[in-house]
Amino acid sequence: MVFLIDGISYLVWLDPHHNLTASAGSGGINKYPAGLSLYEPQEETIYQLNDRINYLHEELKPRKNT
């Protein structure tokens, strides 16, 4: 429930079990890993493409005959 009083919004948690904190019988605290930012998947793609470009540059270099 959200109340707006004098331009300030107040969020009220209505939980029938009153589990506002980790208490006995609440199942404990659930911790989840942080999600990726919008840029992290793009950066990974850029690194993979740069590796591929470097590999192809090496393939195009003339080889010395011994």
N, C-alpha and C positions, 0 to 999 in steps of 0.2 A: 504494500500500500504506500502511496506517495502523497504527502501533504505539502501544500505550498502556503507558507506563513511569512508575511512581510517580505516576499520576494526570495525566500530561502526554501529550497525543497528538502523535505525530510523523508527518508526511506524507512519504513517500519517493516521489520521481518516478522511475519506471522507464521510461526512454525508450531504445529500442534505438539511436537515433542520437545520444544524449547531447546533445540540443539544449536544455540547461537555460538557455542564453542565446542571443542572436542571434549565430550563428557563420556562417562561410562555408558556403554550401550549404544553410542552413536556410530560405532564402526571405525572410529579413528579419523585421522587426517589423511586425505587423499592428495598426494603430490604428483604433479604431472610435469614432464619436461617442457621447457619453454618452446613455443612454436618458432618456426623460421620466419624471418622478416621477408618482405616482398623481394628484397634484393639478394638474399642468400642463394636461392635456387638459380638465379640469373648469374651470379658470380661463379657458381660451380660449373655452369654451362660454358662460361667464358674461359675458365681454366682448362676444361676439357678440349675446347676448340683450339686454344693456344698450344696445348700439347700436341694436338694433331697437326697444326700448322708447322711447328718445329720439327716434327717427325718427317713431314713431307719435304721441308726444306733440306733436311739431311739426305733424303732419298734423291733429290734433284742435283746435289753437288756431284761434280765429276769425280769419278774414282780413279785413283792412281793405279796404273798397271805395274806390278812388281815382277 
